[in-house]
């Protein structure tokens, strides 16, 4: 994301100092993750609220 001018807040590896200063922790979270099960071929969807304030 940094390469296209949108650093992820809290990303200690790629973010610039301004992006690091804007957040105490990494601000990236998968609110929903879905996939088709490789054996049963059923769709599986998992959701989770972010552990930080948005």
Residue frames as a rotation matrix with the C-alpha (Angstrom) as fourth column:
UNK 1
0.567 0.823 0.000 0.00
0.823 -0.567 0.000 0.00
0.000 0.000 -1.000 0.00
UNK 2
0.280 -0.549 -0.788 2.90
0.256 -0.748 0.612 2.37
-0.925 -0.373 -0.069 0.72
UNK 3
-0.650 -0.616 0.444 4.01
0.545 0.029 0.838 2.05
-0.530 0.787 0.317 -2.91
UNK 4
-0.297 0.609 0.735 0.75
0.792 -0.273 0.546 3.60
0.533 0.745 -0.401 -4.10
UNK 5
-0.682 -0.123 0.721 0.79
-0.097 -0.962 -0.256 6.35
0.725 -0.244 0.644 -1.46
UNK 6
0.379 0.856 0.352 -1.53
-0.618 -0.049 0.785 4.74
0.689 -0.515 0.510 1.09
UNK 7
-0.688 -0.700 -0.191 0.54
-0.316 0.527 -0.789 3.39
0.653 -0.482 -0.584 4.01
UNK 8
0.307 0.731 -0.609 -1.23
0.360 0.503 0.786 1.16
0.881 -0.461 -0.109 6.51
UNK 9
0.370 -0.128 0.920 -1.32
-0.703 -0.686 0.187 2.88
0.607 -0.716 -0.344 9.88
UNK 10
0.591 -0.192 0.784 1.00
-0.698 0.365 0.616 1.18
-0.404 -0.911 0.082 12.36
UNK 11
0.958 -0.287 0.025 2.92
0.254 0.801 -0.542 -0.87
0.136 0.526 0.840 9.76
UNK 12
0.665 -0.736 -0.127 6.43
-0.217 -0.354 0.910 -0.82
-0.714 -0.577 -0.395 11.24
UNK 13
0.010 -0.704 0.710 8.05
0.625 0.559 0.545 -2.43
-0.780 0.439 0.446 8.19
UNK 14
-0.247 -0.060 0.967 6.83
0.959 -0.157 0.235 -0.29
0.137 0.986 0.097 5.27
UNK 15
0.704 0.704 0.100 5.19
0.687 -0.709 0.160 2.83
0.183 -0.044 -0.982 6.71
UNK 16
-0.164 -0.702 0.693 6.86
0.310 -0.703 -0.640 6.21
0.936 0.110 0.333 6.87
UNK 17
-0.887 -0.281 -0.366 7.30
0.417 -0.146 -0.897 8.00
0.199 -0.948 0.247 10.24
UNK 18
-0.708 0.684 0.177 4.04
-0.695 -0.719 -0.002 9.99
0.126 -0.124 0.984 9.82
UNK 19
0.127 0.772 -0.623 2.02
-0.500 0.592 0.631 6.80
0.856 0.231 0.461 9.34
UNK 20
-0.328 -0.320 -0.889 3.72
0.540 0.708 -0.454 5.19
0.775 -0.629 -0.059 12.34
UNK 21
-0.995 -0.098 -0.006 2.96
0.065 -0.617 -0.784 8.19
0.073 -0.781 0.620 14.55
UNK 22
-0.484 0.874 0.045 -0.73
-0.739 -0.435 0.514 8.10
0.469 0.216 0.856 13.59
UNK 23
0.614 0.733 -0.292 -1.45
-0.482 0.641 0.597 4.76
0.625 -0.226 0.747 15.30
UNK 24
0.179 -0.503 0.846 -0.31
-0.937 0.174 0.302 2.77
-0.299 -0.847 -0.440 18.32
UNK 25
-0.274 -0.203 0.940 -0.74
-0.056 0.979 0.195 -0.59
-0.960 0.001 -0.280 16.56
UNK 26
-0.988 -0.088 0.126 -1.29
0.107 0.197 0.974 -2.01
-0.110 0.976 -0.186 13.11
UNK 27
-0.344 0.905 -0.249 -4.61
-0.469 -0.396 -0.790 -0.76
-0.814 -0.155 0.560 11.75
UNK 28
-0.463 0.200 -0.863 -5.29
-0.795 0.337 0.505 -3.54
0.392 0.920 0.003 9.28
UNK 29
-0.612 0.363 0.703 -8.00
-0.366 0.657 -0.658 -6.09
-0.701 -0.661 -0.270 9.99
UNK 30
-0.870 0.406 -0.280 -9.98
-0.092 0.426 0.900 -8.59
0.484 0.809 -0.333 7.92
UNK 31
-0.516 0.763 0.389 -13.57
-0.802 -0.271 -0.532 -7.91
-0.301 -0.587 0.752 8.99
UNK 32
0.640 0.713 0.286 -14.72
-0.523 0.677 -0.517 -10.77
-0.562 0.181 0.807 6.79
UNK 33
-0.574 -0.791 -0.213 -12.92
-0.756 0.413 0.508 -13.76
-0.314 0.452 -0.835 5.34
UNK 34
0.512 0.805 0.298 -14.56
-0.558 0.576 -0.597 -16.26
-0.653 0.139 0.745 3.04
UNK 35
-0.588 -0.661 -0.467 -13.52
-0.798 0.380 0.468 -19.27
-0.132 0.647 -0.751 1.01
UNK 36
0.548 0.684 -0.481 -14.86
-0.741 0.664 0.100 -22.48
0.388 0.301 0.871 -0.48
UNK 37
0.344 -0.388 0.855 -13.95
-0.623 0.587 0.517 -25.55
-0.702 -0.711 -0.040 1.60
UNK 38
-0.369 -0.626 -0.687 -11.54
-0.926 0.185 0.329 -27.72
-0.079 0.758 -0.648 -0.44
UNK 39
-0.988 0.014 0.154 -13.26
0.011 1.000 -0.023 -31.02
-0.155 -0.021 -0.988 0.44
UNK 40
-0.339 0.940 0.039 -16.96
0.643 0.262 -0.720 -30.25
-0.687 -0.218 -0.693 0.94
UNK 41
-0.704 -0.034 0.709 -16.99
0.621 -0.512 0.593 -27.29
0.343 0.858 0.382 -1.50
UNK 42
0.444 0.838 -0.318 -19.24
0.889 -0.370 0.269 -25.43
0.108 -0.402 -0.909 0.93
UNK 43
0.051 -0.361 0.931 -18.82
0.142 -0.920 -0.365 -21.68
0.989 0.151 0.004 1.18
UNK 44
0.198 -0.085 -0.976 -17.42
0.978 0.091 0.190 -20.64
0.072 -0.992 0.101 4.55
UNK 45
0.106 -0.125 0.986 -17.56
0.156 -0.978 -0.141 -17.04
0.982 0.168 -0.084 5.78
UNK 46
0.038 -0.190 -0.981 -16.07
0.996 0.084 0.022 -15.74
0.078 -0.978 0.192 9.03
UNK 47
0.334 0.090 0.938 -16.60
0.176 -0.984 0.032 -12.24
0.926 0.154 -0.345 10.41
UNK 48
0.079 -0.376 -0.923 -14.92
0.996 0.072 0.055 -10.44
0.046 -0.924 0.380 13.28
UNK 49
0.968 0.230 0.102 -15.08
0.217 -0.968 0.126 -6.91
0.128 -0.100 -0.987 14.65
UNK 50
0.209 -0.946 0.247 -11.77
0.130 -0.223 -0.966 -5.04
0.969 0.234 0.076 14.58
UNK 51
0.274 -0.176 -0.945 -9.83
0.935 0.280 0.219 -5.03
0.226 -0.944 0.242 17.87
UNK 52
-0.768 -0.523 -0.370 -9.32
0.577 -0.815 -0.047 -1.27
-0.277 -0.250 0.928 17.54
UNK 53
0.121 0.812 -0.571 -11.52
0.286 -0.579 -0.764 1.80
-0.950 -0.071 -0.303 17.16
UNK 54
-0.422 -0.210 0.882 -12.36
0.901 0.012 0.434 2.70
-0.101 0.978 0.184 13.58
